């Protein structure tokens, strides 16, 4: 059990991670004014992987290699699948940000914490009443935030929601991998795969120009170096010092910081209906995490995670 001083520093570290991830939606949204989604994510995840290399090297030197009976070819296949799912999820989110606001994207992406236990039904995991209640709240909130004109959902919100489903699938894959590989190795491999696939698609689907990349420079740097690289490392450090339940609540504040960042830096606003929707979605996210005995859902990331 962490002592009070250690836990307080852990809380501060996790809060900083949530802040970085929340404001990353602002950087991602602003970056779409200059480059395409695949170009943005390709460079972003390449930067994130590079930032993690020194940390992974230090951790490897100080830790004892994990022993697993799982054949390494299966582990590598799972790592490749994690990278592929990360690629799909991250680019759905990024494409959605062309058509929606940073704040709305933050809340919709946060729904992955509700979707994760529902996907557990496919693996015959029991879903608690808290999760079902959280799903109900989140569904009503999503309707208030995103549904326009009858029962049609805005394009950007639909893409981001599809990405959230991808993040939830990604969590299940990573949870299997994390028992067989060190977390930083998992992160490095999947970030590298996501970067390579994104740049590959961008090379023929988008116009890659150095001038526009420079214009989006600080946005890409923030999303790659701080959001993917630094915040992920801070999350690992923070979760070692904070109990799972409060850690998951703190990390859920990412959505709130996304709205705050969108308001401060992009002059985004929400209607009263939208604010009520966000409140219900946040309530659903928190409710779905009550009495969960396992470790909190990994971020993107994620994404890892950005998600990540």
C-alpha positions in Angstrom: 0.0 0.0 0.0 1.6 3.3 -1.0 2.2 5.8 1.8 0.4 9.2 1.8 3.3 11.2 0.3 3.9 8.6 -2.4 0.2 8.4 -3.2 -0.1 12.2 -3.4 2.7 12.4 -5.9 1.1 9.6 -7.9 -2.2 11.4 -8.0 -0.4 14.5 -9.3 1.4 12.5 -11.9 -1.8 10.9 -13.2 -3.6 14.2 -13.2 -0.8 15.6 -15.3 -1.2 12.6 -17.7 -4.9 13.3 -18.0 -4.3 17.0 -18.6 -1.7 16.2 -21.4 -4.1 13.7 -23.0 -7.1 16.1 -22.8 -5.2 19.0 -24.4 -3.9 16.6 -27.0 -7.3 16.6 -28.6 -6.8 20.3 -29.2 -3.5 19.7 -30.9 -5.0 16.9 -33.0 -8.0 19.1 -34.0 -5.8 22.1 -34.9 -3.4 20.0 -36.8 -6.1 18.9 -39.3 -6.0 22.5 -40.7 -2.6 21.7 -42.3 -2.1 18.0 -42.8 -4.1 14.8 -43.4 -5.0 12.4 -40.6 -2.6 9.6 -41.7 0.3 12.1 -42.1 -0.4 13.5 -38.6 -0.6 10.1 -36.9 2.4 8.6 -38.8 4.7 11.3 -37.6 3.0 11.5 -34.2 3.5 7.9 -33.3 7.0 7.8 -34.8 7.9 10.6 -32.4 6.2 8.9 -29.5 8.1 5.6 -30.2 11.4 7.5 -30.3 10.7 9.2 -27.0 10.0 5.9 -25.3 13.3 4.2 -26.5 15.5 5.6 -23.7 13.0 4.7 -21.0 12.5 1.2 -22.4 16.3 0.7 -22.5 16.7 1.8 -18.8 13.8 -0.3 -17.7 15.1 -3.3 -19.5 18.5 -3.0 -17.9 17.0 -2.8 -14.4 14.3 -5.5 -14.7 14.3 -9.3 -14.8 13.0 -10.6 -18.1 9.5 -12.0 -17.8 9.1 -15.8 -18.2 6.2 -16.9 -20.3 5.2 -20.3 -21.8 3.5 -18.6 -24.7 5.4 -19.2 -28.0 7.1 -16.0 -29.1 5.6 -16.2 -32.6 2.1 -15.9 -31.0 3.2 -12.9 -28.9 4.6 -11.2 -31.9 1.4 -11.9 -33.8 -0.6 -10.3 -31.0 1.7 -7.3 -30.9 1.2 -6.9 -34.7 -2.5 -7.1 -34.2 -2.3 -4.5 -31.4 -0.5 -2.2 -33.8 -3.0 -2.8 -36.5 -6.0 -2.1 -34.2 -4.2 1.0 -32.9 -3.7 2.2 -36.5 -7.4 1.8 -37.3 -8.6 3.3 -34.0 -6.2 6.3 -34.0 -7.0 7.2 -37.6 -10.8 6.9 -37.2 -10.4 9.3 -34.3 -8.2 11.6 -36.2 -10.5 11.6 -39.3 -13.4 12.3 -37.0 -11.6 15.4 -35.6 -11.8 17.0 -39.0 -15.6 17.2 -38.5 -16.1 17.5 -34.8 -14.7 19.5 -31.8 -11.9 18.6 -29.5 -14.2 18.5 -26.5 -16.8 16.2 -28.0 -14.1 13.9 -29.3 -12.6 13.7 -25.8 -15.9 12.6 -24.2 -16.8 10.2 -27.0 -13.4 8.6 -27.0 -13.7 8.2 -23.2 -16.6 5.9 -23.7 -14.1 3.1 -24.4 -14.0 2.5 -20.6 -17.7 1.6 -20.8 -17.3 -0.6 -23.9 -14.3 -2.6 -22.6 -16.4 -4.6 -20.0 -19.2 -5.1 -22.6 -16.7 -6.7 -25.0 -15.7 -9.0 -22.1 -19.1 -10.7 -22.6 -17.6 -12.3 -25.7 -15.1 -13.9 -23.4 -17.8 -14.9 -20.9 -16.8 -12.3 -18.3 -19.6 -11.2 -16.0 -20.8 -7.6 -16.4 -21.8 -5.9 -13.2 -25.0 -3.8 -12.6 -22.7 -0.7 -12.3 -21.4 -1.3 -15.9 -24.9 -1.7 -17.3 -26.1 1.5 -15.5 -23.0 3.3 -16.7 -23.8 2.2 -20.3 -27.3 3.5 -20.0 -26.1 6.9 -18.7 -23.4 7.1 -21.4 -25.9 6.2 -24.2 -28.3 9.0 -23.2 -25.4 11.4 -22.9 -24.1 10.4 -26.3 -27.6 11.0 -27.8 -27.8 14.5 -26.3 -24.2 15.3 -27.4 -24.1 13.9 -30.9 -27.5 13.1 -32.4 -28.7 15.7 -34.8 -31.9 16.0 -36.9 -34.0 13.0 -36.0 -31.8 10.0 -35.2 -28.8 10.7 -37.4 -25.4 11.1 -35.7 -23.0 13.7 -36.9 -20.2 12.2 -39.1 -17.3 13.3 -37.0 -18.9 11.9 -33.8 -19.7 8.6 -35.6 -16.0 8.2 -36.7 -14.7 9.0 -33.2 -17.2 6.6 -31.7 -16.0 3.9 -34.1 -12.5 4.7 -32.9 -13.6 4.3 -29.3 -14.9 0.8 -30.1 -11.4 0.1 -31.6 -9.7 1.4 -28.5 -11.8 -1.0 -26.4 -10.8 -3.9 -28.6 -7.2 -2.7 -28.3 -7.4 -2.8 -24.5 -8.3 -6.5 -24.5 -5.4 -7.3 -26.9 -2.9 -5.3 -24.8 -4.1 -6.8 -21.5 -3.2 -10.2 -23.0 0.1 -9.0 -24.2 1.0 -7.2 -21.0 1.1 -10.5 -19.1 3.7 -11.8 -21.6 5.8 -8.8 -22.5 7.0 -5.7 -20.6 4.6 -2.8 -21.1 7.1 -0.5 -22.7 8.1 -3.1 -25.3 4.4 -3.6 -26.1 4.0 0.2 -26.5 7.1 0.6 -28.7 6.2 -2.2 -31.1 2.6 -1.1 -31.6 3.6 2.6 -31.9 6.1 1.7 -34.6 3.6 -0.4 -36.5 1.0 2.3 -36.3 3.5 4.9 -37.5 4.6 2.7 -40.4 1.1 1.9 -41.5 -0.1 5.5 -41.2 2.8 6.9 -43.2 2.3 4.1 -45.8 -1.3 5.1 -46.3 -0.5 8.8 -46.3 2.1 8.3 -49.0 -0.6 7.5 -51.6 -3.8 8.8 -50.0 -2.6 12.2 -48.9 -0.4 15.0 -50.2 2.7 15.0 -47.9 4.4 18.4 -48.0 7.2 19.6 -45.8 5.7 23.1 -45.7 2.4 22.0 -44.2 4.2 19.6 -41.8 6.1 22.6 -40.5 2.9 24.5 -40.1 1.5 21.7 -38.0 4.8 21.2 -36.2 3.9 22.1 -32.6 0.6 20.2 -32.9 2.3 17.0 -34.1 5.2 17.5 -31.5 2.7 17.9 -28.7 0.6 14.9 -29.7 3.7 12.7 -30.3 6.3 13.7 -27.8 4.0 14.7 -24.9 0.8 12.7 -25.4 2.2 9.5 -26.8 5.7 9.5 -25.2 5.8 11.5 -21.9 2.2 11.0 -20.7 2.4 7.3 -21.2 5.5 7.1 -19.1 3.9 9.3 -16.4 0.9 7.0 -16.3 3.1 4.0 -15.6 4.9 5.8 -12.8 1.6 7.2 -11.3 -0.3 3.9 -11.3 2.5 2.3 -9.2 1.7 4.7 -6.5 -2.1 5.0 -6.6 -4.8 2.4 -6.0 -6.6 1.2 -9.1 -10.0 2.8 -8.4 -8.9 6.4 -7.8 -6.4 6.1 -10.7 -9.1 5.2 -13.2 -11.3 8.1 -12.0 -8.4 10.6 -12.4 -7.6 9.3 -15.9 -11.2 9.7 -16.9 -10.8 13.4 -16.3 -9.0 13.5 -19.7 -12.4 14.2 -21.3 -13.0 17.2 -19.1 -9.6 18.6 -20.0 -10.4 18.1 -23.7 -13.4 20.4 -23.3 -11.5 22.9 -21.3 -8.7 22.9 -23.9 -11.1 23.3 -26.8 -12.8 26.3 -25.0 -9.5 28.0 -24.0 -7.5 27.5 -27.2 -10.0 26.9 -30.0 -13.0 29.0 -28.7 -15.2 25.9 -28.9 -18.5 26.0 -27.1 -21.2 23.5 -26.1 -24.9 24.0 -25.9 -26.8 23.3 -22.7 -27.9 20.0 -24.2 -24.3 19.1 -25.1 -23.1 20.0 -21.5 -25.8 17.8 -20.0 -24.8 15.0 -22.4 -21.1 15.4 -21.4 -22.1 15.2 -17.7 -24.1 12.0 -18.2 -21.3 10.5 -20.2 -18.7 11.3 -17.5 -21.1 9.9 -14.9 -21.5 6.7 -17.0 -17.7 6.3 -17.3 -17.2 6.7 -13.6 -20.1 4.4 -12.7 -18.8 1.7 -15.0 -15.5 1.7 -13.0 -17.0 1.3 -9.5 -15.9 -1.8 -7.7 -13.7 -3.0 -10.5 -11.0 -5.2 -8.9 -8.6 -5.3 -11.8 -6.1 -2.7 -12.8 -7.5 0.3 -14.5 -8.0 0.2 -18.2 -4.7 0.9 -20.0 -4.6 4.2 -22.0 -3.4 4.7 -25.5 -3.1 4.6 -25.4 -4.6 3.9 -25.3 -4.7 5.3 -27.8 -2.1 4.7 -26.2 -3.1 5.7 -26.5 -4.7 8.6 -28.2 -5.4 6.9 -27.0 -4.7 8.2 -27.3 
